[in-house]
């Protein structure tokens, strides 16, 4: 039993030492430890709040970037559509200009052809007149002057041309 029950001479000094140690720790150690723990709790709370704020800010920025990306896609689609419309308008304008130029060239060609046709007809009439004068002169055996022959032939050709025009 002696091992279980402490000796009174040993127990009292241990009790006094324990009480002194407890008072010293309560007076000086415990406030320092609780202050450190309180500062640690405050630091952890601040870190958690900052992390939460950073998370909220990150989500806000992510949503903002998504909206900007969607807006950029929308603008690029609009720019592409406008470019297509502009290209189509330019194509239409170039086609119209080319058709107008082609029609102008065709009109000029027709005018040139008509002028050459008239020149060829006049040349042919002149050749026919000369040939007719020579043939008529041989047939009639009269000597008409070239001017008389030419007048007669031009008169007949003019009458023949008036008949062909109708």
Secondary structure, DSSP 4 states (H G I P E B T S, - for coil): -TTTSPPHHHHHHHHHHHHHHHHHIIIIIHHHHHHHHHHHHHHHHHHHHHHHHHHHHHHHHHHHHHHHHHHHHHHHHHHHHHHHHHHHHHHHHHHHHHHHHHHHHHHHHHHHHHHHHHHHHHHHHHHHHHHHHHHHHHHH-----HHHHHHHHHHHHHHHHHHHH-
